[in-house]
Amino acid sequence: MSDKIIDGKLVSEKIRNVIKEKAQRIQKEFSRVPGLAAVLVGEDPASQIYVRNKRRSCEDVGIYSEEHKLSESTTQDELLSLIDKLNNDNKINGILVQLPLPSHINESLVLNSVSPEKDVDGFHPINAGYLFEGQPKFIPCTPHGIIKMLEFYNVEIEGKNAVVLGRSNIVGKPAAILLLQKNATVTICHSRTRNLNEVLKNADIIVAAIGKAHFVKKEMVKEGAVIIDVGINRLENGKLAGDVDFDGVREVCSLITPVPGGVGPMTITMLLWNTLKSLEESIG
Ligand code: NDP
């Protein structure tokens, strides 16, 4: 049944090869290298792993990367002044502020202080606005990766019923907007949605992004649906699991992303993509 798998690593590799080639060409023609700065405040272990993975991925495609690891006690002003410095640093095309931030720091104030031209996560309200209008500049990486995977596997989106489970600003909402722009009929579900099972059962495409292990079960899924599992949940046995009950659902769906190896690698890849795009736009 491996033919049902949407292989995020494979799609990632193809896109990373394109990024690498483009970066090499820019270096030859303009003597410029794309640069990404990751800012990490505190000791959150998962964040440390993400940042390390991002650094390795940058190296693989020829993107310069730097990490700014700040202690948990860093003040908001200190963080804002670092971001200001990075906003004005010519080697840096993309700035990523790793979330979550410690509770004494105002997250949206910090995200809004990143220059929209270097906002490779696509979280700045200006970039969210462009996306909403259908003129995106930087698309948030996870939803962007989802669309790239659907396109790679020739999944028809137009006219299909797409259900997005979850309405966060970083995954659910932008995923819904992108699917809408591809002419799907989109339903966004959340914790207050009634008759969730009925809504899901009618979906041709399901994007599950709620952070609840194995939430979507075989009985909720229509025969032949395409399933994108964004969730990353740590089980008691230490293993990772998605928001979808993979073993059950794969019996009825037509395509499904595994966890790990589906959406995860695509998120980092689209971050690299946005960093390259930022440099391309600054060159003109
Ligand atoms: P949030 O916690 O910000 O949002 C979760 C959403 O799920 C909310 O909108 C919430 O509804 C909804 N929800 C929660 N419980 C239910 C329920 N029982 N029924 C219906 N809806 C529900 O999560 P994120 O969007 O940040 O992340 C979602 C998952 O994706 C997490 O597991 C996260 O780790 C993972 N993730 C993975 C990435 C990757 O690269 N693979 C990248 C980013 C996230 P309400 O708004 O009503 O509270």
Residues whose N, C-alpha, C, O or C-beta is under 5 A from the ligand:
A	BS01	NDP	T142 G166 R167 S168 V171 G172 C189 H190 S191 R192 A209 I210 G211 V230 G231 I232 N233 V263 G264 T267
